[in-house]
């Protein structure tokens, strides 16, 4: 029997540390818990929000007038060259599990907060890797039935998937399997990683998953805030993907503007953080209790008692400034609930 709680502060369940109450709140540790919660939700004809680690969320000041279902399905199993993990497993715990067993494939995604379920839903990525690159399959609850999907069925794109974009259907990620092999070639072509290792007088004799993980964690610590100390959801905006023609025009005005290739022909990705810092001068800017992080302008921070409205106002000012300076419309990566 699940415990249905009422009026639970969502600020306590999101790394931004803002947000009003959830009308109802359930923690599900089994598939049976989820199904029971859904019976309650449907009987009451209320909206449902499925919550992982709350690390990519901005909860509204008014809260959520429905049922918040927090996924707490745990467990990690190593089967052959697969790692299978429950949706409620902390993502970085899964990465650490792989690395301590000398299993490669996940190490570039070290240090990203949130859960396995959220990682799949949002197709998280960093330092040259995305979840879609290492996913074997994902198990979901779809209309009361458990199904298994292959990556090709998940409609993965930059920071999104079918689990975010489906209309009229509620997919709930239960668990997922990832590639994890003893022998993998490290992916080191991302600029931050290249700079990190090129700055060393001597390289380790073998670039093991543990060595790469340690490098990624050092890089992240140098430019991202500690979510244990301040409220933040990490990168607030997506890196824009624009046409090569638009990039060429911007390059004339801003010769040092970097770009990265994408799969889509005729388009490139440009770093939003660079635009916010070098063009708009937003690094370290404050709007009362909200600010951009002093080491990374892409990250919005709640320095103490900010409200969701405070965050939205700051984000809107940033979006307007970037549009005026570059004719690029930034998209929020953080989900507003």
C-alpha positions in Angstrom: 0.0 0.0 0.0 1.5 3.3 -1.1 1.5 6.4 1.2 -0.1 9.3 -0.4 1.2 12.5 1.1 -0.4 16.0 0.8 1.0 19.5 0.4 4.6 18.5 0.1 7.0 21.4 -0.6 8.6 20.8 -4.1 11.4 23.1 -3.1 12.7 20.2 -1.1 12.7 17.9 -4.1 14.4 20.1 -6.7 18.0 21.3 -6.8 16.9 24.9 -7.6 15.4 24.9 -4.1 12.3 26.9 -5.2 8.7 25.9 -5.7 5.4 25.6 -4.0 3.6 22.5 -2.7 2.4 19.4 -4.6 -1.2 18.7 -3.9 -0.4 14.9 -3.6 3.0 13.2 -3.5 3.9 9.5 -3.7 7.3 7.8 -3.6 7.2 4.6 -5.7 9.8 1.9 -5.1 8.1 -0.9 -7.1 6.0 -1.3 -10.3 3.0 -2.1 -8.1 3.5 1.2 -6.3 3.4 3.0 -9.6 0.3 1.3 -10.8 -1.5 2.0 -7.5 -0.6 5.6 -7.7 -1.9 5.8 -11.3 -5.2 4.3 -10.1 -5.5 7.1 -7.5 -4.6 9.8 -10.0 -7.0 8.6 -12.7 -9.9 8.2 -10.2 -9.4 11.8 -9.1 -8.9 13.0 -12.7 -5.9 15.1 -11.7 -2.7 15.8 -13.6 0.4 13.7 -13.1 4.0 14.7 -13.0 6.8 12.0 -12.8 9.8 13.2 -10.8 13.3 11.9 -10.8 16.1 13.8 -9.0 14.6 17.2 -9.6 17.9 18.4 -11.0 16.6 19.9 -14.3 13.4 21.4 -12.9 12.1 24.8 -11.9 8.9 24.3 -9.9 6.5 27.2 -9.9 5.8 29.2 -6.8 2.2 27.9 -6.9 3.3 24.3 -6.8 1.6 21.5 -8.7 -2.1 20.9 -8.4 -2.0 17.2 -9.0 0.0 14.0 -8.2 3.8 14.1 -8.2 5.1 10.6 -8.6 8.7 10.4 -7.4 10.5 7.4 -9.0 12.5 5.5 -6.4 13.1 2.2 -8.3 16.6 1.2 -7.3 19.0 -1.6 -8.2 22.0 -2.0 -10.6 22.8 -5.3 -12.3 25.8 -6.1 -14.4 24.8 -8.6 -17.1 27.5 -9.4 -19.7 28.4 -6.1 -21.3 25.3 -4.3 -20.1 24.5 -2.3 -16.9 20.8 -2.4 -16.0 19.6 0.2 -13.6 16.3 1.2 -12.1 14.9 4.6 -13.0 15.4 5.9 -9.5 19.1 5.1 -9.3 21.2 8.3 -9.0 22.9 8.7 -12.3 26.4 9.4 -11.0 26.1 6.3 -8.7 25.7 4.3 -11.9 28.7 5.9 -13.5 30.8 5.3 -10.4 29.6 1.7 -10.3 30.8 1.2 -13.9 34.1 2.9 -13.4 35.1 1.0 -10.2 34.6 -2.2 -12.2 36.7 -0.8 -15.1 33.7 -0.7 -17.4 34.0 2.0 -20.0 31.3 4.0 -21.8 29.7 6.1 -19.1 32.7 8.0 -17.7 32.3 11.2 -19.8 28.9 11.7 -18.2 30.3 11.7 -14.7 29.1 14.2 -12.1 25.7 15.0 -13.8 23.0 15.2 -11.1 19.7 13.4 -11.4 18.5 9.9 -11.9 18.7 7.2 -14.5 15.1 7.8 -15.6 15.7 11.5 -16.0 18.9 10.9 -17.9 17.1 8.9 -20.5 14.1 11.2 -20.7 16.3 14.3 -21.2 19.1 12.5 -23.2 21.7 14.1 -21.0 25.1 14.8 -22.5 28.5 16.2 -21.7 32.1 16.1 -23.0 31.3 14.4 -26.3 28.8 11.8 -25.1 25.0 11.6 -24.9 22.8 8.9 -23.3 21.6 7.8 -26.7 25.2 6.8 -27.5 25.4 4.2 -24.8 21.8 3.1 -24.3 20.9 -0.5 -25.1 17.2 -0.4 -24.2 14.7 1.3 -22.0 11.8 -0.4 -20.2 8.7 1.8 -19.8 5.1 1.6 -18.5 2.8 2.6 -21.3 -0.9 2.5 -20.7 -0.6 0.0 -18.0 1.7 -2.3 -20.0 5.4 -2.8 -19.6 7.3 -2.4 -22.9 10.9 -2.4 -23.9 12.1 0.2 -26.5 15.3 0.3 -28.5 17.2 3.6 -28.8 15.9 3.9 -32.4 12.3 3.9 -31.0 13.0 6.7 -28.5 13.2 9.7 -31.0 16.4 11.0 -29.3 17.5 14.5 -30.2 19.5 17.1 -28.4 18.3 17.1 -24.8 15.0 15.5 -25.6 13.3 12.2 -26.5 9.9 10.7 -27.2 9.3 10.6 -23.4 9.3 14.4 -23.4 7.5 15.1 -26.6 4.8 12.5 -26.8 1.3 14.1 -26.9 -1.6 12.3 -25.2 0.4 9.4 -23.8 2.2 9.0 -20.5 5.4 7.0 -20.7 7.0 6.2 -17.4 10.6 5.0 -17.5 11.1 2.0 -15.2 14.7 0.9 -15.9 17.3 1.1 -18.6 20.3 -0.8 -19.9 23.6 0.7 -21.0 26.7 -0.4 -22.8 29.5 -1.2 -20.4 32.6 -3.0 -21.7 36.0 -3.7 -20.3 37.7 -2.5 -23.4 36.6 0.8 -24.7 38.4 3.6 -26.4 38.1 6.8 -24.4 36.3 9.8 -26.1 38.6 12.7 -25.6 37.8 15.0 -28.5 35.8 17.5 -26.5 37.7 20.8 -26.1 37.7 20.9 -22.3 39.0 17.3 -22.1 41.7 18.0 -24.7 42.8 21.1 -22.8 42.8 19.2 -19.5 45.1 16.4 -20.7 47.3 18.6 -22.9 48.0 20.8 -19.9 49.7 17.8 -18.1 53.4 17.4 -18.6 52.9 13.6 -18.6 49.8 11.6 -19.4 48.8 8.5 -17.5 50.2 5.4 -19.3 46.6 4.2 -19.8 43.6 6.4 -20.1 41.2 4.2 -18.1 37.6 5.1 -17.3 38.7 6.1 -13.8 41.3 8.6 -15.2 38.7 10.1 -17.6 36.1 10.2 -14.8 38.5 12.0 -12.5 39.3 14.6 -15.3 35.6 15.2 -16.0 34.8 15.7 -12.3 37.8 18.2 -12.0 36.6 20.1 -15.0 33.0 20.3 -13.7 34.1 21.4 -10.2 36.1 24.2 -11.7 33.2 25.8 -13.6 30.0 24.6 -12.0 28.5 25.3 -8.6 28.1 22.7 -5.9 24.4 21.8 -5.7 24.9 20.8 -2.1 25.7 24.5 -1.3 23.5 26.6 -3.7 20.3 26.2 -5.6 20.8 25.5 -9.3 19.6 23.3 -12.1 22.9 23.5 -14.0 22.8 24.8 -17.5 19.6 26.7 -17.8 19.6 27.1 -21.6 20.3 24.7 -24.5 23.2 25.4 -26.8 21.6 26.8 -30.0 21.8 24.9 -33.2 21.8 27.4 -36.1 22.3 27.4 -39.9 25.8 27.6 -41.2 24.8 30.9 -43.0 23.7 32.5 -39.7 26.9 31.3 -38.0 29.0 32.7 -40.9 27.4 36.1 -40.4 27.9 36.0 -36.7 31.5 35.0 -37.2 32.2 38.2 -39.1 31.0 40.2 -36.1 32.5 37.9 -33.4 35.6 36.2 -35.0 36.3 34.1 -31.9 32.8 32.5 -31.7 33.3 28.7 -31.6 31.1 26.1 -33.1 30.6 22.3 -33.0 29.4 20.0 -35.7 25.9 18.3 -35.5 24.4 15.5 -37.4 21.9 17.8 -39.2 23.3 18.9 -42.5 23.9 22.6 -43.0 23.7 23.4 -39.3 26.2 23.9 -36.4 25.9 24.2 -32.6 27.2 27.3 -30.9 27.9 27.5 -27.1 25.3 29.5 -25.3 27.7 30.0 -22.4 30.2 31.7 -24.7 27.5 34.1 -26.1 26.3 35.0 -22.6 29.8 35.7 -21.4 31.7 37.1 -24.4 28.9 38.9 -26.2 26.4 39.8 -23.5 28.6 40.1 -20.4 26.3 38.0 -18.2 28.9 36.0 -16.3 28.4 36.7 -12.6 25.5 39.1 -13.0 23.0 39.3 -10.2 19.2 40.1 -10.1 18.7 40.1 -6.3 18.8 36.5 -5.1 19.2 35.1 -8.7 22.4 35.3 -10.7 24.6 33.7 -13.3 27.4 31.7 -11.9 30.7 33.5 -11.8 32.5 30.7 -13.6 29.8 29.8 -16.1 27.3 32.3 -17.4 25.0 29.5 -18.7 24.2 28.4 -15.1 21.5 30.3 -13.1 21.9 30.2 -9.4 19.5 30.7 -6.5 21.7 32.4 -4.0 19.3 32.1 -1.1 15.7 33.1 -1.1 14.8 33.4 -4.8 11.3 32.6 -6.1 10.5 30.8 -9.4 9.2 34.2 -10.7 12.6 35.7 -9.9 14.3 33.0 -11.9 11.9 33.4 -14.8 12.4 37.2 -14.9 16.2 36.8 -15.1 15.9 34.1 -17.8 13.6 36.3 -19.8 16.1 39.2 -19.6 18.9 36.9 -20.8 16.8 35.6 -23.7 15.9 39.1 -24.8 19.5 40.3 -24.6 20.8 37.4 -26.7 18.1 37.8 -29.3 18.9 41.5 -29.6 22.7 40.9 -29.9 22.7 37.8 -32.2 19.2 37.2 -33.5 19.4 33.8 -31.7 16.4 32.7 -29.6 17.7 30.7 -26.6 15.6 27.7 -25.5 15.4 26.7 -21.9 16.9 23.4 -21.0 15.4 23.4 -17.6 11.8 22.2 -17.4 9.3 24.6 -15.8 6.6 22.8 -13.8 
